[in-house]
Amino acid sequence: MSATTLARSESMREFPPSIEAASSAPSAGPSISRKAVAAAVAGNALEFYDFVIYAYFAVYIGKTFFPVAGEFGSLMVAVATFGVGFFTRPLGGVLIGAFADKVGRKPAMILTVTLITVGTLGLAATPSYASIGIAAPIIVVFCRLLQGLALGGEVGPATSLLIEAAPPGKRAFYSSWQIASQGLAVTVGGIFGVTLSLVLSQEQLATWGWRIPFLFSLVLVPIAIYIRRSLPETHGGDTERSGASIVGAVFRKHGRILWLGVFATASTAVASQVGNYMVTYAVQVLKLPAALAQGSVLVGGATTFAFALVGGLLCDRYGRRVVNMLPRLALMLSIVPLFMWLSGAPGAATLLTVSALLAALTAVFGTAGLVQVPELLPIAVRSTGLSLVYAIGTSLFGGTTQFVVTWLLAVTHNPMAPAWYVVAMSAVSLVAMWMLPESRNVDVSR
């Protein structure tokens, strides 16, 4: 028996008999309408919109709340604060993921929208450091922690609901709307960025213009809560189990899948954050106009939306593993030449092309990873398990990416630093993904 076969066999031993003997049986959960899918991903899009626009306006947020000297000083503190939000994701994954497995998916999804709204309101309304002093960065950090807590618990319940209620043979496509909705959030953020960069002066943008996208999202919150109240419930939960017992079961019975999932998520988290960082990279390193830099966000978001759906269709047709691995390998081999081209000839064509290719490949393998891990977990712990994989993976790797990249650029003055970081994390994820078994024919109703 080969090492690979042995590794895959050992992985499957972690599943209960009903999962090990899985076939292509359809899900037993309730049928989900297109309106319900839209409700699930609309809330997800809103939450990711709130979370990622901080990254888009990091330069201006840094100058507003973190008056640190030096070209990269306030920016490094700002992106470090952005990363702080990632470190409450595991806590959100534990608390809200277990809550969803205990009482149901829908209550957990309403809770996450509410929490991130409070965090967004705080960011939008906090006065500058010049106005209230040290209280300003403290409030901002607290808001980031609250947003991270909400997002840590968002992905598990929402993705579990989509997978459990999807028609036979379409689980990957239905779950792909999670990534697609994130692309939609990025696109809307890009539209705001481009529009504000064109309409407002640099002084206006730095003083108050960056707050507008945060305020806009607050208008949509009541709509998101209302439509989530109409979602179907795919798992009634088990109120007799404690949250601690649910989390313990994940680590005790499915620890191998949990940690392989975390390392498989590494390149997805890093590549996504490098994509978000392209605005700062274009302005700070390539010295390109702010409007063009924000345009890269728009292109990346639209590409993510389209290729996430493509990834879902490919997963349903060819299986999860192949769609997980081949695009990761392609990104690993192409990212350095792409950044060499971009740094050697910075401009609209190179920036937008690199942003589009990075987003396309990340969306395809990100979709495959998002469906494969929860399919390998039983329904009783699926939300908690996926929440933990996503939260830990994005905290360890995604949460540190912008700070690490900014630090590497400041220390080495090498514009290739982001590309080499993606290469390293891609290698880690490929090894982990190779050890995960195929999940296309697993019965997710048990």
Secondary structure, 3 states (H helix, E strand, C coil): CCHHHHHHHHHHCCCCHHHHCCCCCCCCCCCCCHHHHHHHHHHHHHHHHHHHHHHHCHHHHHHHHCCCCCCCHHHHHHHHHHHHHHHHHHHHHHHHHHHHHHHCHHHHHHHHHHHHHHHHHHHHHCCCHHHHCCHHHHHHHHHHHHHHHHHHHHHHHHHHHHHHHCCCCCHHHHHHHHHHHHHHHHHHHHHHHHHHHHHCCHHHHHHCHHHHHHHHHHHHHHHHHHHHCCCCCCCCCCCCCCHHHHHHHHHHHCHHHHHHHHHHCHHHHHHHHHHHHHHHHHHHCCCCCHHHHHHHHHHHHHHHHHHHHHHHHHHHHHCHHHHHHHHHHHHHHHHHHHHHHHHHCCCHHHHHHHHHHHHHHHHHHHHHHHHHHHHCCCCCCHHHHHHHHHHHHHHHHHHHHHHHHHHHHHHHCCCCHHHHHHHHHHHHHHHHHHHCCCCCCCCCCC
